[in-house]
């Protein structure tokens, strides 16, 4: 079972963020090797914080040594090599981690892509969820695998391929 907690700060538009985050996280997990988490007897918890660029800037500087805001940060709480055995917890709860989105960055990127902030945030939550599940995009092969999973999860939500505007070639 999934338990998604939303922490919503001022500045974000008034939409049903709980429902959006629930759908995005569920779609991501359902399209991963950990799809069983969705219907597991154990409770898998993820916190999604929708906050300001300033807070994300501080977190990005503190945890990644990058002195600027970014669109999404993920803070996994379970090592990826231990995810398989998480259903055997003592208390039946597994904190997978936190996902943090920056409102201004998200809004500017959405506007630049010509999509709603809700659709872009859904993509960022899907992306962040895959990071919590041990996926990364530091090398091309990992990036391609992660993007393919994101594309499938987003299609399940009725959203287009966010990477479709890339140039392909040599």
GISULQUI-V211308 format. One record per pair of residues at least 12 apart in sequence whose C-alpha atoms are under 10 Angstrom apart, sorted by the first residue. I is the first residue (numbers start at 1). J is the second residue. Records with the same first field share a line. If there is no record, write none. Layout:
I = J, J
//
This chain:
1 = 26, 36, 37, 38, 39, 40, 41, 42, 43, 44, 45, 93
2 = 22, 25, 26, 29, 37, 38, 39, 40, 41, 42, 43, 44, 45, 46, 93, 94
3 = 22, 25, 26, 38, 43, 44, 45, 46, 47, 93, 94, 95
4 = 18, 19, 21, 22, 23, 25, 26, 43, 44, 45, 46, 47, 48, 98
5 = 18, 21, 22, 45, 46, 47, 48, 49, 98
6 = 18, 19, 21, 22, 46, 47, 48, 49, 50, 99
7 = 47, 48, 49, 50, 51, 100
8 = 48, 49, 50, 51, 52
9 = 49, 50, 51, 52, 103
10 = 50, 51, 52, 103
11 = 50, 51, 52, 103, 104
12 = 50, 51, 52, 102, 103, 104, 106, 107, 117, 118
13 = 103, 107, 117, 118
15 = 118
16 = 118
17 = 48, 50, 118, 121, 122
18 = 48
20 = 118, 119, 121, 122, 125, 157
21 = 46, 47, 48, 118, 121, 122, 123, 124, 125, 126
22 = 46, 48, 122, 125
23 = 122, 125, 126, 153, 154, 156, 157
24 = 119, 121, 122, 123, 124, 125, 126, 127, 128, 129, 153, 154, 156, 157
25 = 38, 46, 48, 122, 123, 125, 126, 127, 128, 129, 130, 153
26 = 38, 126, 129, 153, 157
27 = 126, 129, 149, 150, 152, 153, 154, 155, 156, 157
28 = 123, 125, 126, 127, 128, 129, 130, 133, 149, 150, 151, 152, 153, 154, 156, 157
29 = 126, 129, 130, 132, 133, 149, 153
30 = 149, 152, 153, 156
31 = 130, 148, 149, 150, 151, 152, 153, 154, 156
32 = 129, 130, 133, 135, 146, 149, 150, 152, 153
33 = 84, 133
34 = 83, 84, 133
36 = 87
37 = 84, 86, 87
40 = 87, 92
41 = 87, 88, 92, 93
42 = 86, 87, 88, 89, 90, 91, 92, 93, 94
43 = 86, 87, 89, 91, 92, 93, 94, 95, 96
44 = 86, 87, 92, 93, 94, 95, 96, 97
45 = 93, 94, 95, 96, 97, 98
46 = 75, 76, 77, 94, 95, 96, 97, 98, 99, 129, 132
47 = 74, 75, 95, 96, 97, 98, 99, 100
48 = 74, 97, 98, 99, 100, 101, 125, 128, 129
49 = 72, 73, 98, 99, 100, 101, 102
50 = 72, 99, 100, 101, 102, 103, 106, 121
51 = 100, 101, 102, 103, 104
52 = 69, 100, 101, 102, 103, 104, 105, 106
53 = 68, 69, 70, 71, 101, 102, 103, 104, 105, 106
54 = 68, 69, 70, 102, 103, 104
55 = 69, 100, 101, 102
56 = 68, 69, 70, 71, 72, 73, 100, 101, 102, 103, 105
57 = 69, 70, 71, 102
59 = 73, 100
60 = 72, 73
63 = 75
69 = 101, 102, 104, 105
70 = 100, 101, 102, 103, 104, 105, 106
71 = 100, 101, 102, 103, 104, 105, 106, 107, 108, 109, 120, 121, 124
72 = 99, 100, 101, 102, 103, 105, 106, 121, 124, 125, 127, 128
73 = 98, 99, 100, 101, 102, 124, 125, 127, 128, 131
74 = 97, 98, 99, 100, 101, 125, 127, 128, 129, 130, 131, 132
75 = 96, 97, 98, 99, 100, 128, 129, 131, 132
76 = 95, 96, 97, 98, 99, 128, 129, 130, 131, 132, 133, 134
77 = 94, 95, 96, 97, 98, 132, 133
78 = 94, 95, 96, 97, 132, 133, 134
79 = 96, 132, 133, 134
80 = 96, 131, 132, 133, 134, 135
81 = 133, 134
82 = 134
83 = 96, 132, 133, 134
96 = 129, 132, 133
97 = 128, 129, 131, 132, 133
98 = 128, 129, 132
99 = 124, 125, 126, 127, 128, 129, 131, 132
100 = 124, 125, 128
101 = 121, 124, 125, 128
102 = 121
103 = 117, 121
104 = 117
106 = 118, 120, 121, 124
107 = 120, 121
109 = 121
113 = 162, 165
119 = 154, 157, 158, 159, 160, 162
120 = 159, 162
122 = 154, 157, 159
123 = 150, 151, 153, 154, 157, 159, 160, 161, 162
124 = 150
126 = 149, 150, 151, 153, 154
127 = 146, 147, 149, 150, 151, 153, 154
128 = 150
129 = 150
130 = 146, 147, 149, 150
131 = 146
134 = 146
135 = 147, 149
147 = 161, 162, 163
148 = 161, 163
150 = 162, 163
151 = 163, 164
//
